[in-house]
Amino acid sequence: MALYETGVPARMADQFQPVAEPQLTALSEVPLQVTVRLGSTRLALRELLELEVGSVLLLDREVGEPAEIMVGDRVIALGELVRVDNDLGVRITQVSASGL
């Protein structure tokens, strides 16, 4: 898979360009649920019912591909997973021009 210097897969690069900070001061205190999506997979109901401790789900992403930072069903940014002490975090690498 081709990557740009920023680590964005080529198929997603048109969506992720630097953007100026939007003027949203009236809405700046509205809480939003932010989700980080590492990947997804499809399972048959039988496969879902067979899951147990130690089962591994293969995702539709390769190691090193950016995680999607989402609000609702919209990808607003891409990032890389980082460890902060014993916590997991995401370092933002790209912000979506169309996502904000």
N, C-alpha and C positions, 0 to 999 in steps of 0.2 A: 504494500500500500504506500503510495507516494505521500510524503510529508513535506510541509513547508518548514522553514527555519523555526517557526514557533511551535512545531509539534502538532499542528492541526492537520488531520487527514485531508488530502486534496479534494475529496468529495464534499467537504464541509467548509472549505476555505473561503468561498464567496460570501458566506454568512457571517464571518468573523473578521471585522475590520475595526481599527480604533475609532471610538466615538467620543464626542464632547459630552461632558456631564449634563444630563437633562435638567431643566428647571422644574423640579417637582416639589418645591418647598411646602406647598399646601398639603401634600400627601406624605410627607417625609416620615411621619410617625405611625403610619398604618402598618400593622404587623403582617408579614407575609410568610407562608410556609415555603421554605427552600429545600429542595431535594437534590441529592447528588446521585446520579445514575451511573453505575459502573458498567452495565450491560444488561442484556435480557436473554431469555431463552423461551422456547415453547415446549411444554410437556403434555403428553397424553394423561388423562385422568389416572390411568393405571400407574404410570411412572410417578405421578405426584403422590399417590397413595403408598408407593414403595419407598419413599424417602425415609431415611433414618439418620441417626447420628453418624457422622463420618461420610455421608453421601457427598459427592461433588457435582455441582451443576456447571456445565460448560456454557460460557456466555458468548455473545456474538461480538466480542471485542478481543483484540490481541493485547498482550502485555505491553505496556508503554503507551497505549492509545489514551488520549485524554478522557477524563470523566466529564459527563455533562452536568452542569449546574442548572437546575430547572425551577421555575415558578409556575405552578399549575402544570400544563402540558407543553409549555414553551421553554426551549433551551435558551438561557440568557447568557451563558458563558461556558467556557471549557477550563479545565484545571487538572492539576496532577496531585495525586494523593501524597500527603506528607504525614510524618509522625511528629507529634508535639508532646513530649514526655510520654505518658501512657494513653494519649488521645489520638484520634485520627482526624486529620484536617485536609483541606483542599487549597492548594495555591492556585489562584486564578492566573491563567496564561493568556486567555483571549476573552474579550467581551463581544457579544453579538450586536452588530449594528441594528439588526431588525428585531432583536429580542427585548429591547428597552423601549 
